[in-house]
Amino acid sequence: MTRAPIGLFYGSSTCYTEMAAEKIQRCIGADKVDLFNIADEPIISAAFYERLIFGIPTWDYGELQEDWEDIWDDIDTVDFSGRRVALFGLGDQIGYPEWFLDAMGYLHSKIEHRGAKMVGYWPVAGFEFEASKALTAAGDRFVGLALDEENEFDKTDTRIEQWCRQVLEEFG
């Protein structure tokens, strides 16, 4: 099997994260991105890629989406040393302003501690929320692309296009 240079793994319950993953794949190029739903593909498959993108929505009060929760411990079996990894997260900044994109923050911490070179950080400007575990130490950037399909679906395509250009540059 011929692999694309980038592996994109996502979990999705309501299809919004899946739709964002498909938009990212189209934006970068279907020949450059292999797309995997973590409900169907073991996370150990990430080890086949030097460049990775992970998509994770935050549920309710800062919780992991169920497919990510199911494989959470399996992430520890992947050696991310030397791999460049970008994240995108979906959340609801109005309905859950105290936990906006928390799951992306949890995933960032877990993967970074496994040796990944994290890329794709995104500015917080333009978002209105109270707290997030997905912020950099300085608090001026998210640890990945921030998407809010509940309240700002009209900004998603533009954000994805800008972020894909940024990530491709940072992937090298």
VOPAGU-2260 file (C-alpha; in pm, 1 decimal, decimal comma):
REM VOPAGU-2260
SITE   aa  ch    i         X         Y         Z
SITE  MET   A    0       0,0       0,0       0,0
SITE  THR   A    1     134,1     340,8     -96,1
SITE  ARG   A    2     101,5     591,2     182,8
SITE  ALA   A    3      56,0     964,9     149,8
SITE  PRO   A    4     316,4    1176,7     331,2
SITE  ILE   A    5      63,0    1292,2     594,7
SITE  GLY   A    6    -165,5    1081,9     812,4
SITE  LEU   A    7    -480,1    1252,4     944,3
SITE  PHE   A    8    -658,1    1075,7    1231,4
SITE  TYR   A    9    -983,1    1204,7    1379,5
SITE  GLY   A   10   -1267,7    1106,4    1608,5
SITE  SER   A   11   -1619,9    1227,2    1534,1
SITE  SER   A   12   -1960,6    1163,4    1686,1
SITE  THR   A   13   -2174,5    1421,2    1507,6
SITE  CYS   A   14   -1981,3    1437,1    1177,5
SITE  TYR   A   15   -1848,8    1792,4    1226,7
SITE  THR   A   16   -1493,2    1679,4    1302,9
SITE  GLU   A   17   -1513,0    1434,3    1014,1
SITE  MET   A   18   -1627,7    1712,4     780,8
SITE  ALA   A   19   -1342,2    1936,7     898,7
SITE  ALA   A   20   -1095,5    1648,7     841,9
SITE  GLU   A   21   -1226,5    1602,1     488,7
SITE  LYS   A   22   -1193,9    1977,0     420,5
SITE  ILE   A   23    -833,9    1968,0     545,4
SITE  GLN   A   24    -760,6    1668,6     323,4
SITE  ARG   A   25    -907,1    1849,3      20,4
SITE  CYS   A   26    -721,5    2170,5     102,1
SITE  ILE   A   27    -383,0    1997,3     129,5
SITE  GLY   A   28    -457,8    1744,2    -143,5
SITE  ALA   A   29    -612,0    1397,7    -126,9
SITE  ASP   A   30    -289,2    1249,8    -264,8
SITE  LYS   A   31     -93,7    1403,5      24,5
SITE  VAL   A   32    -321,6    1306,2     315,2
SITE  ASP   A   33    -443,8     962,6     423,7
SITE  LEU   A   34    -763,6    1001,1     626,6
SITE  PHE   A   35    -850,2     773,5     920,2
SITE  ASN   A   36   -1139,8     761,4    1164,5
SITE  ILE   A   37    -989,9     637,2    1492,4
SITE  ALA   A   38   -1304,6     432,3    1550,5
SITE  ASP   A   39   -1197,9     216,7    1253,4
SITE  GLU   A   40    -816,6     244,1    1242,0
SITE  PRO   A   41    -580,9     156,1    1529,4
SITE  ILE   A   42    -382,8     458,8    1648,8
SITE  ILE   A   43     -60,8     257,0    1617,7
SITE  SER   A   44     -97,9     319,3    1241,6
SITE  ALA   A   45      17,7     675,2    1315,2
SITE  ALA   A   46     368,5     528,2    1347,2
SITE  PHE   A   47     380,3     492,1     966,9
SITE  TYR   A   48     379,7     872,8     921,2
SITE  GLU   A   49     644,8    1136,9     988,8
SITE  ARG   A   50     382,0    1410,6     958,8
SITE  LEU   A   51      51,6    1379,0    1137,7
SITE  ILE   A   52    -268,1    1572,7    1191,8
SITE  PHE   A   53    -510,2    1480,2    1468,7
SITE  GLY   A   54    -867,5    1609,9    1496,4
SITE  ILE   A   55   -1050,7    1603,6    1828,5
SITE  PRO   A   56   -1375,1    1764,3    1943,7
SITE  THR   A   57   -1440,0    1861,6    2304,9
SITE  TRP   A   58   -1760,9    1728,3    2454,9
SITE  ASP   A   59   -1972,2    1884,0    2728,3
SITE  TYR   A   60   -1762,9    2005,9    3020,1
SITE  GLY   A   61   -1416,3    1958,2    2869,0
SITE  GLU   A   62   -1450,1    1586,2    2799,0
SITE  LEU   A   63   -1290,5    1367,6    2533,1
SITE  GLN   A   64   -1500,5    1248,8    2240,6
SITE  GLU   A   65   -1584,9     878,9    2299,9
SITE  ASP   A   66   -1364,3     733,8    2023,4
SITE  TRP   A   67   -1062,4     923,2    2157,3
SITE  GLU   A   68   -1153,4     813,6    2509,1
SITE  ASP   A   69   -1165,0     450,1    2392,5
SITE  ILE   A   70    -809,8     462,5    2250,3
SITE  TRP   A   71    -657,6     711,3    2498,2
SITE  ASP   A   72    -421,4     458,2    2658,8
SITE  ASP   A   73    -325,8     317,8    2316,2
SITE  ILE   A   74    -168,5     653,7    2227,6
SITE  ASP   A   75     107,1     563,2    2474,2
SITE  THR   A   76     216,4     279,8    2242,7
SITE  VAL   A   77     312,4     523,4    1964,4
SITE  ASP   A   78     661,2     674,2    1959,8
SITE  PHE   A   79     618,8    1026,4    1829,8
SITE  SER   A   80     989,8    1113,2    1850,7
SITE  GLY   A   81    1093,7    1319,2    1550,1
SITE  ARG   A   82     741,7    1334,0    1408,4
SITE  ARG   A   83     576,3    1666,5    1335,0
SITE  VAL   A   84     219,8    1676,7    1462,0
SITE  ALA   A   85     -53,7    1936,6    1412,9
SITE  LEU   A   86    -388,7    1935,5    1590,9
SITE  PHE   A   87    -729,6    2076,1    1516,1
SITE  GLY   A   88   -1011,2    2087,2    1765,8
SITE  LEU   A   89   -1379,8    2161,6    1765,8
SITE  GLY   A   90   -1563,1    2320,8    2053,3
SITE  ASP   A   91   -1849,5    2549,0    2150,1
SITE  GLN   A   92   -1718,8    2878,0    2289,2
SITE  ILE   A   93   -2067,3    3007,7    2376,1
SITE  GLY   A   94   -2230,4    2697,0    2524,9
SITE  TYR   A   95   -1917,2    2575,6    2708,6
SITE  PRO   A   96   -1697,2    2885,5    2749,3
SITE  GLU   A   97   -1511,0    2747,5    3052,7
SITE  TRP   A   98   -1398,0    2431,7    2868,4
SITE  PHE   A   99   -1343,7    2555,4    2511,6
SITE  LEU   A  100   -1126,5    2301,6    2323,9
SITE  ASP   A  101   -1003,2    2133,3    2642,8
SITE  ALA   A  102    -977,8    1793,4    2469,5
SITE  MET   A  103    -730,7    1938,7    2218,8
SITE  GLY   A  104    -519,4    2056,6    2511,2
SITE  TYR   A  105    -522,7    1708,6    2667,4
SITE  LEU   A  106    -420,3    1549,3    2337,3
SITE  HIS   A  107    -144,2    1805,8    2281,5
SITE  SER   A  108       4,0    1735,7    2622,9
SITE  LYS   A  109      -9,6    1359,2    2576,0
SITE  ILE   A  110     150,8    1360,5    2230,1
SITE  GLU   A  111     412,3    1623,2    2309,6
SITE  HIS   A  112     523,6    1416,4    2609,1
SITE  ARG   A  113     569,3    1121,9    2369,7
SITE  GLY   A  114     832,1    1318,4    2174,6
SITE  ALA   A  115     635,5    1493,7    1898,9
SITE  LYS   A  116     740,9    1826,1    1750,3
SITE  MET   A  117     413,8    2016,2    1773,2
SITE  VAL   A  118     318,8    2262,6    1497,7
SITE  GLY   A  119       7,9    2445,1    1378,7
SITE  TYR   A  120     -57,0    2674,5    1673,7
SITE  TRP   A  121    -345,4    2916,5    1614,2
SITE  PRO   A  122    -413,1    3270,5    1748,5
SITE  VAL   A  123    -686,5    3321,0    2008,7
SITE  ALA   A  124    -783,6    3656,3    1856,1
SITE  GLY   A  125   -1145,8    3658,3    1744,4
SITE  PHE   A  126   -1264,1    3393,9    1991,2
SITE  GLU   A  127   -1469,0    3464,3    2304,7
SITE  PHE   A  128   -1436,1    3207,3    2582,9
SITE  GLU   A  129   -1359,4    3202,3    2954,2
SITE  ALA   A  130   -1100,3    2925,4    2982,8
SITE  SER   A  131    -928,5    2655,6    2779,1
SITE  LYS   A  132    -678,1    2379,6    2845,1
SITE  ALA   A  133    -575,4    2419,2    2478,9
SITE  LEU   A  134    -379,3    2741,3    2528,0
SITE  THR   A  135      -3,5    2781,6    2502,7
SITE  ALA   A  136     180,1    2888,8    2818,4
SITE  ALA   A  137     169,2    3251,1    2701,3
SITE  GLY   A  138    -207,2    3219,5    2648,4
SITE  ASP   A  139    -202,6    3398,7    2313,2
SITE  ARG   A  140    -238,0    3088,8    2094,4
SITE  PHE   A  141    -425,8    2762,9    2085,6
SITE  VAL   A  142    -214,3    2447,1    2054,4
SITE  GLY   A  143    -388,8    2377,6    1721,9
SITE  LEU   A  144    -653,1    2506,5    1485,4
SITE  ALA   A  145    -962,7    2618,6    1676,3
SITE  LEU   A  146   -1299,5    2559,3    1510,3
SITE  ASP   A  147   -1647,0    2635,5    1644,7
SITE  GLU   A  148   -1909,3    2484,0    1414,3
SITE  GLU   A  149   -2187,8    2575,4    1657,1
SITE  ASN   A  150   -2133,8    2950,6    1649,1
SITE  GLU   A  151   -1882,7    3034,4    1374,1
SITE  PHE   A  152   -1938,7    2778,9    1097,4
SITE  ASP   A  153   -1909,5    3064,5     847,8
SITE  LYS   A  154   -1541,2    3111,2     943,9
SITE  THR   A  155   -1439,3    2743,5     921,2
SITE  ASP   A  156   -1338,5    2726,2     555,0
SITE  THR   A  157   -1119,9    3037,5     575,2
SITE  ARG   A  158    -957,5    2919,3     897,3
SITE  ILE   A  159    -885,7    2577,0     748,0
SITE  GLU   A  160    -731,0    2727,3     435,1
SITE  GLN   A  161    -503,9    2959,0     635,3
SITE  TRP   A  162    -408,2    2684,3     879,6
SITE  CYS   A  163    -329,9    2431,7     605,9
SITE  ARG   A  164     -84,9    2676,7     446,0
SITE  GLN   A  165      74,9    2735,1     784,7
SITE  VAL   A  166      98,8    2365,1     869,5
SITE  LEU   A  167     248,2    2269,8     532,7
SITE  GLU   A  168     516,4    2533,1     583,8
SITE  GLU   A  169     585,0    2410,3     938,7
SITE  PHE   A  170     590,5    2047,0     823,2
SITE  GLY   A  171     877,8    2148,1     592,6
